[in-house]
Amino acid sequence: MTNKQGILHKRWLISLIFAIFIFEFGASPAFSQRAIPRDPAEPAQGKPQPKILPRPAGRVARASVDEKSMRALIGQLVACGTRLTLSSWTDSKRGIGCGRDAIAARMNEIAKDTGGKLQVMVDKFEATSERTSSKPIPLENVYAILPGSDPKLGKTIFIVSGHFDSRPSNVMDTQADAPGADDDASGVAVSVECARLLGKAGANGRGTYRATILFAAVSGEEQGLLGSTHLLEWVKQQGYTVGGMLDDDIVGADPAPGASHRVRLFSGNGEIDDADSPSRELARAIEEIDGRAAVRMIFRIDRYGRGGDHYPFYKAGLPAVRFTEPLEDYNHQHQTPRTESGTEYGDFQKYLNFTFMGDVARDNAEALRQLALAPAPPTNAKLTGAVTPDAKVSWTAEDDPERAGFEILWRETTDPRWQVYDFAAAPGETVLKGVSTDNHFFAVRAVGKNGARSIAVPTEMERRPPPLPTGTKQ
């Protein structure tokens, strides 16, 4: 082979290898996803670099969670035999009244340590559903209320709740045992532990909460979300505005190898465009506070085919989310205790993972702490600037001497999380030079001088439907 032929042969081999590489890798989705996006920069001159205030000091420490007391409370609830809503409210040894007594006693113990700051009450009412044989029945919820210190924000309330009723396989069977350790003594234990963690911190002067916090244990969940539906009406009657509702239901077990895993956080889209309901914004705020290593956001109202106590709040258009363990074992929920074919059924305490449950309690407490320290969210957030080179974001807000300003947020329409675009010291309009209104979603949130953030308020955009032929429905 001549030198010339050798050179041509090498060129041919290089071309062949390059063609194979392009065919095998360049066309593959994995490779193409790693390629550098070829989109224009927005804005062309680089976005602002605002100073980001640090989050509030004094985070709830994981070591401060009292797993022992959570275990003890769940043991007391399980010992009631059944806590079916249709069971006895007056028997101190067996039935749902036994569970109410255990929760109220524990809440009152915690209240003493707060110097009376925490206010405990039992709320009695009646409700009717298909699972009460369509007859009114007596129910009771237990509340512990930590009043907010701010004259205005004190009428905003953040709620954490678990349901203390349980159920056997037959939801109408008052005689069968229904230990209900995971569903939902675990959620009750989380709510009660949050009361201890946040009530004690406030009493010791390590933080006063601007908004009010309500720690709830509700009944009637298994009979049709009766207690939470009443709770929603109760907070309205008291003149509160719901800033956020955190429902903890089935948060006690994590048996998969490699535990502890992340808790799932469910939030619905709402009947609006662009996946930006108040519930979704609450979920984003909680994940940002607690971290992606702790919380797994699930963009769904609830588990498939199931429901929980956040639902009445969600349907009312309020920020409401549900915490649930990573993978549920259906042999240990909604089951009358028994053994069949070598399989044990029943919701017993021995199946719980208190390390995981303690993580969930800390995550709830820290989210409540920061949200209750934050300024009120802005109002009337709007996006204008269609068919122009610049997006214009505007909003209003009442005066607040404890507020540092506002963070203007943006995200790609396909991204689940907000990023800070800019900071504004006062409400009004901010022009985002060189940013298209089309390619991103926008929101605004208030930032306190203490670093606490409100939940984000997505901007409403101008609706300009295209012209259509006469008679065509929009």
C-alpha positions in Angstrom: 0.0 0.0 0.0 1.4 3.4 -1.0 1.6 6.3 1.5 -1.3 8.0 -0.4 -3.4 4.9 -0.1 -2.6 4.6 3.6 -3.7 8.2 4.2 -6.9 7.6 2.4 -7.5 4.4 4.3 -7.0 6.1 7.7 -9.4 8.9 6.6 -12.0 6.3 5.7 -11.6 4.6 9.0 -11.9 7.9 11.0 -15.0 8.8 9.0 -16.5 5.3 9.6 -15.8 5.5 13.4 -17.3 9.0 13.5 -20.4 7.9 11.7 -20.9 4.9 14.0 -20.4 7.2 17.0 -23.0 9.6 15.8 -25.4 6.8 14.9 -25.0 5.0 18.2 -24.8 7.9 20.6 -25.7 11.2 19.0 -29.3 10.1 18.2 -29.9 8.5 21.6 -32.2 10.4 24.0 -29.6 10.1 26.8 -26.9 11.7 24.8 -29.1 14.4 23.4 -30.3 15.3 26.9 -26.7 16.0 27.9 -26.1 18.3 25.0 -25.9 22.0 25.7 -29.2 23.7 25.0 -29.1 26.0 22.0 -31.5 28.6 23.1 -31.1 32.4 23.3 -30.1 33.6 26.8 -32.8 35.4 28.7 -32.0 38.1 29.4 -29.2 38.5 26.9 -27.0 40.6 29.2 -27.4 38.2 32.1 -30.0 38.1 34.9 -29.7 40.1 38.1 -27.7 38.7 41.0 -29.8 39.6 44.0 -28.5 39.1 47.6 -30.4 36.1 49.0 -31.2 36.5 52.7 -30.4 33.4 54.8 -33.2 31.4 56.2 -34.3 32.0 59.8 -31.9 31.0 62.6 -32.9 28.4 65.2 -33.8 25.5 63.0 -35.6 22.6 64.8 -32.8 20.1 65.5 -33.5 16.4 64.8 -32.0 15.5 68.1 -34.7 17.6 69.9 -37.5 15.2 68.6 -38.7 13.0 71.5 -39.3 9.6 69.8 -39.9 8.1 73.2 -42.9 10.2 73.9 -44.3 9.6 70.4 -43.9 5.9 71.0 -45.7 6.1 74.4 -48.6 8.1 72.9 -49.1 5.6 70.0 -49.0 2.8 72.6 -51.8 4.4 74.5 -53.9 4.8 71.4 -53.4 1.2 70.3 -54.3 0.0 73.8 -57.8 1.5 73.3 -58.5 -1.7 71.2 -60.5 0.2 68.6 -60.9 3.9 67.9 -63.6 3.6 65.2 -65.6 6.8 65.2 -68.8 4.7 65.7 -67.4 3.2 68.9 -67.8 4.5 72.5 -67.0 8.1 73.3 -67.5 7.5 77.1 -65.7 4.2 77.8 -62.2 5.2 79.2 -60.7 1.8 78.3 -62.0 0.9 74.9 -63.2 3.0 72.0 -62.6 6.4 70.4 -63.2 8.3 73.6 -60.2 6.4 75.1 -58.1 7.8 72.3 -59.4 11.4 72.8 -58.5 11.2 76.5 -54.9 10.1 75.8 -54.4 12.9 73.3 -56.0 15.6 75.4 -53.9 14.5 78.4 -50.7 14.6 76.5 -51.5 18.0 75.0 -52.3 19.4 78.4 -48.9 18.1 79.7 -47.2 20.0 76.8 -49.2 23.1 77.5 -47.9 23.3 81.1 -44.4 23.5 79.7 -45.3 26.5 77.6 -46.4 28.5 80.6 -50.0 28.5 79.3 -49.1 29.7 75.8 -50.5 26.6 74.3 -54.3 26.5 74.6 -55.9 23.0 74.6 -59.6 22.4 73.8 -61.9 19.6 72.8 -64.3 20.6 70.0 -67.7 18.7 70.0 -70.0 18.5 67.0 -72.2 16.3 65.0 -71.8 15.0 61.4 -73.6 12.7 59.0 -72.3 10.6 56.1 -73.1 7.3 54.3 -70.7 5.7 56.8 -72.8 6.9 59.8 -75.8 5.1 58.3 -76.9 8.6 57.1 -77.7 9.6 60.7 -76.1 12.4 62.8 -73.5 11.1 65.2 -71.4 12.8 67.9 -67.8 13.5 67.1 -64.9 15.4 68.8 -61.7 17.0 67.7 -58.8 17.9 69.9 -56.9 21.2 69.3 -53.9 22.8 70.8 -53.6 26.5 69.7 -50.4 28.6 69.8 -51.6 32.2 69.2 -49.6 34.4 66.9 -47.9 37.5 68.2 -48.6 39.8 65.3 -51.7 41.9 65.5 -52.6 41.3 61.8 -50.9 37.9 61.0 -52.2 36.4 64.2 -55.5 35.8 62.3 -53.6 33.7 59.8 -53.5 30.1 60.9 -51.2 27.2 60.0 -52.5 23.8 60.8 -50.9 20.4 61.3 -53.2 17.5 61.8 -53.5 13.7 62.1 -56.7 11.7 62.6 -57.1 9.6 65.8 -60.0 7.4 64.6 -59.1 3.9 63.2 -61.0 1.2 61.4 -61.0 -2.6 60.9 -61.7 -4.3 57.5 -65.4 -3.4 57.9 -65.7 0.3 58.5 -69.0 -0.1 60.3 -67.9 -2.9 62.7 -67.7 -1.4 66.2 -66.8 -4.7 67.8 -63.6 -5.7 65.9 -60.2 -4.5 67.0 -58.6 -1.7 65.1 -55.2 -0.8 66.6 -54.5 1.9 64.0 -50.8 2.4 64.9 -49.8 3.7 61.5 -53.2 4.8 60.3 -53.2 7.2 61.9 -51.8 7.2 65.4 -48.5 8.0 63.7 -49.9 11.3 62.2 -51.4 12.2 65.6 -48.0 11.6 67.3 -46.4 13.9 64.7 -49.0 16.7 65.3 -48.6 16.4 69.1 -44.8 16.3 68.9 -44.9 19.5 66.7 -46.9 21.1 69.5 -44.1 20.2 72.0 -41.3 21.3 69.7 -42.8 24.7 68.7 -44.6 25.4 71.9 -41.5 24.9 74.0 -39.3 27.0 71.7 -41.8 29.9 71.9 -42.0 29.7 75.7 -38.3 29.8 76.0 -38.0 33.0 74.0 -36.3 31.3 71.1 -38.9 32.4 68.6 -42.3 34.0 68.7 -44.5 33.1 65.7 -46.2 35.9 63.9 -49.0 33.7 62.7 -51.1 31.3 64.8 -50.4 27.5 64.7 -53.1 24.9 65.3 -52.0 21.3 66.3 -55.0 19.1 65.6 -56.1 15.5 66.2 -59.4 15.0 64.4 -62.0 12.2 64.3 -64.3 10.8 61.6 -61.7 10.6 58.8 -62.5 6.9 58.0 -66.2 7.8 58.0 -65.8 10.4 55.3 -63.4 13.2 56.4 -65.9 14.4 58.9 -63.5 15.9 61.5 -61.4 17.8 59.0 -64.5 19.1 57.2 -65.7 20.5 60.5 -62.2 21.8 61.3 -62.3 23.9 58.2 -65.7 25.4 59.2 -64.4 26.0 62.7 -61.4 28.0 61.7 -63.6 30.1 59.4 -66.1 30.7 62.3 -63.1 31.9 64.5 -62.2 34.5 61.8 -58.9 32.8 60.7 -57.4 32.8 57.3 -55.8 29.4 56.5 -52.2 30.0 55.6 -51.5 26.3 55.1 -52.8 22.9 56.2 -50.3 20.0 56.7 -52.1 16.6 56.9 -50.0 13.7 58.3 -51.7 10.4 57.6 -49.8 7.0 57.6 -46.4 8.4 58.4 -45.1 5.8 60.7 -43.6 2.9 58.7 -40.6 2.6 56.4 -39.7 -1.1 56.1 -37.9 -1.0 52.8 -34.1 -1.7 52.8 -32.0 1.5 53.1 -34.4 3.3 55.4 -34.9 6.0 56.4 -36.3 7.3 53.1 -37.9 10.5 52.1 -41.5 11.2 53.1 -43.9 11.7 50.2 -45.6 15.1 50.0 -48.8 15.1 47.9 -50.3 18.3 46.5 -53.0 18.8 43.9 -53.0 21.1 40.9 -56.4 22.7 41.5 -58.8 23.6 38.8 -56.6 26.2 37.3 -53.9 26.4 34.6 -50.2 25.7 34.8 -50.0 23.6 37.9 -49.8 26.5 40.3 -52.5 26.0 42.9 -52.0 27.2 46.5 -51.5 23.6 47.6 -48.8 23.1 45.0 -47.1 26.3 46.2 -47.3 25.1 49.8 -45.6 21.9 48.8 -42.8 23.8 47.0 -42.3 25.9 50.1 -42.1 22.9 52.4 -39.6 21.1 50.1 -37.4 24.3 50.0 -37.5 24.6 53.8 -36.8 20.9 54.6 -34.7 20.0 51.5 -35.0 17.5 48.7 -33.2 14.9 50.7 -36.1 14.9 53.2 -39.2 15.4 51.1 -40.3 13.8 47.8 -42.9 16.0 46.1 -45.7 14.1 44.4 -47.8 16.2 42.1 -51.1 14.5 42.8 -53.9 15.3 45.2 -53.4 12.1 47.1 -52.5 8.4 46.6 -54.4 6.9 43.7 -57.9 6.1 44.6 -57.5 7.4 48.2 -58.2 10.5 50.2 -57.2 12.4 53.4 -58.0 15.2 55.7 -56.3 17.9 53.6 -59.0 17.3 50.9 -61.7 19.6 52.3 -59.2 22.4 52.5 -57.8 21.7 49.1 -61.3 21.8 47.5 -61.9 25.1 49.2 -59.0 26.5 47.3 -56.7 26.7 50.3 -53.1 25.6 50.6 -53.2 22.0 51.9 -50.9 19.0 51.5 -50.5 15.4 52.7 -47.5 13.7 54.2 -47.4 9.9 53.7 -44.7 7.2 54.2 -42.6 6.1 51.1 -44.2 2.7 50.4 -47.4 1.6 52.1 -48.0 -2.0 53.2 -51.7 -2.6 52.7 -51.6 -5.7 55.0 -51.2 -3.3 57.9 -53.9 -0.7 57.2 -57.7 -1.0 57.1 -57.4 -4.6 58.2 -59.0 -6.5 61.1 -56.1 -8.2 63.0 -55.8 -11.9 61.9 -53.4 -14.4 60.4 -54.3 -16.0 57.0 -52.1 -18.4 55.1 -49.1 -17.4 57.2 -49.6 -13.7 56.6 -50.3 -11.4 59.5 -52.8 -8.6 59.0 -53.3 -5.6 61.2 -52.0 -2.1 61.9 -49.7 -2.9 64.9 -47.1 -0.7 66.5 -44.4 -3.3 65.9 -44.3 -2.4 62.2 -43.5 1.2 62.8 -40.1 2.9 62.2 -39.6 5.7 64.8 -36.5 7.0 63.2 -38.5 7.8 60.1 -41.4 9.1 62.1 -39.1 11.4 64.0 -37.8 12.7 60.7 -41.4 13.5 59.6 -42.1 15.3 62.9 -39.0 17.5 62.5 -39.8 18.3 58.9 -43.4 19.3 59.8 -42.2 21.4 62.8 -39.5 23.3 60.8 -41.9 24.0 57.9 -44.5 25.3 60.4 -41.9 27.4 62.2 -40.7 29.2 59.1 -44.1 29.7 57.6 -45.4 31.1 60.9 -42.5 33.5 61.1 -43.0 34.9 57.5 -44.7 38.0 56.3 -48.1 37.8 54.6 -47.9 36.7 50.9 -48.3 39.4 48.3 -51.6 40.0 46.6 -52.7 40.8 43.0 -49.6 39.3 41.4 -49.9 39.9 37.7 -47.8 39.3 34.5 -48.1 41.7 31.6 -45.9 42.5 28.6 -47.3 40.1 26.0 -45.9 40.7 22.5 -43.1 42.9 23.9 -39.5 42.1 24.7 -39.9 42.5 28.4 -42.0 40.7 31.1 -43.6 43.0 33.6 -44.4 41.6 37.1 -46.5 43.6 39.5 -48.1 43.0 42.9 -49.5 44.7 46.0 -48.9 44.2 49.7 -49.9 45.9 53.0 -47.2 47.7 54.9 -45.1 45.5 57.2 -42.1 46.9 59.1 -40.8 43.3 59.6 -40.6 42.7 55.9 -37.3 43.0 54.0 -38.9 42.9 50.5 -40.0 40.5 47.8 -38.3 37.8 45.8 -39.4 37.6 42.1 -39.4 34.0 41.1 -39.3 32.3 37.7 -39.0 28.8 36.3 -39.1 27.0 33.0 -42.6 25.8 32.2 -41.4 22.2 32.5 -39.5 22.7 35.8 -41.1 21.8 39.2 -39.2 24.4 41.3 -38.9 28.1 41.5 -35.6 30.0 41.2 -35.0 33.6 42.4 -34.8 36.0 39.5 -34.6 39.3 41.4 -35.3 41.1 44.6 -37.5 44.2 45.1 -37.7 46.2 48.2 -41.3 47.4 47.8 -44.5 46.3 46.0 -45.2 47.7 42.6 -44.1 46.7 39.1 -40.7 45.3 38.1 -39.7 45.1 34.5 -37.7 42.0 33.6 -35.7 43.4 30.7 -35.1 40.9 27.8 -37.2 38.2 29.4 -40.1 36.8 27.3 -43.5 36.3 28.9 -43.8 33.1 27.0 -41.0 30.9 28.1 -41.3 30.9 31.9 -43.8 31.0 34.8 -43.4 33.8 37.3 -44.3 34.3 41.0 -43.6 36.6 43.9 -43.1 35.9 47.6 -42.5 38.1 50.6 -39.3 37.9 52.6 -39.0 38.9 56.3 -36.0 40.6 57.8 -35.6 37.3 59.7 -35.2 35.4 56.3 -38.6 33.7 56.5 -40.4 33.4 53.2 -44.2 33.4 52.5 -45.5 30.8 50.1 -45.1 32.0 46.5 -48.0 33.7 44.7 -48.0 32.9 40.9 -48.7 35.8 38.6 -52.0 35.9 36.7 -51.5 36.6 33.1 -53.4 38.5 30.5 -55.8 36.2 28.6 -55.8 37.0 24.9 -57.5 34.3 23.0 -56.9 34.3 19.3 -59.6 35.6 17.0 -61.8 32.7 15.8 -64.5 32.4 13.1 -67.9 33.8 14.1 -69.9 31.2 16.1 -66.9 29.2 17.3 -67.0 28.4 21.0 -64.0 29.5 23.1 
